[in-house]
């Protein structure tokens, strides 16, 4: 991936690699990654990402909605 201006979440705190980072990849897409795994980038349309974030903020989407192998 092209070197981009990645921005960290303000909720990540000041240290460590436990952060969500994002960058614009075009006029309609955003790339997201976890700072511990910078090569693991996912891309989403701005509308889809906005809908996901709105659902999280409203309490309609939470950790129980996602399968994970870390449990």
N, C-alpha and C positions, 0 to 999 in steps of 0.2 A: 504494500500500500504506500502511496505517496506520503511523505512526511507532512503532517498537517498540524494545525494549531489545536491540540486536544485540550479540552477544558474539564476540570474536575468538579464534581458535585460539591456544593458548599457544605453538605452534610458529612463529607468525608473526613473532616478534621485536618490537622496539619501534617501528620506524619504517616509513614507506613505505606504499604501498597494495598490498601483495602478500599479502593475508590472506583467509582463508575466515572468514566470519561466519555465525552462526546465531541463530535466535530461535524460541521456541515460538509457534505460530499458533493453537493450540487444544489440547484435551486429547489429541489423537491425531496431530497433525501438527507438522512442523518446517519452517522456511523457511531456505534457504541462499543465500548470494550471495558473489561475489568483490568485495572492497572497491574494486577498480578499476572495476567496473561495477555500482554499487549498484542500478540498476534491473533488472538481470538476475537475478531471484529464481526459484528453483525450490522446490517444496514436495514433501515426502515424508512418508509415514506413519512414525511412530517405529519400528515393527517393521521396515519395509523399510530404513530408514536404519541401524538397529542391525545388521541382517544384512549390509549393505554394509560397514560399519566392521569387523565381525568378520571378514569375508572378507579385507579389506585387511590387518588385523593378523596374520592367519594365513598370509598370503602367497598366498592363493587368487585374489586380485584385484589387479591392478596396472595401470600405465599402458598396457601392451600390450593390455589388454582394451577400451580405449576409442579410438574413431576421433577424430581431431582435425585441424583445418586449420592448427594452429600448428607442425606438424613440418616 
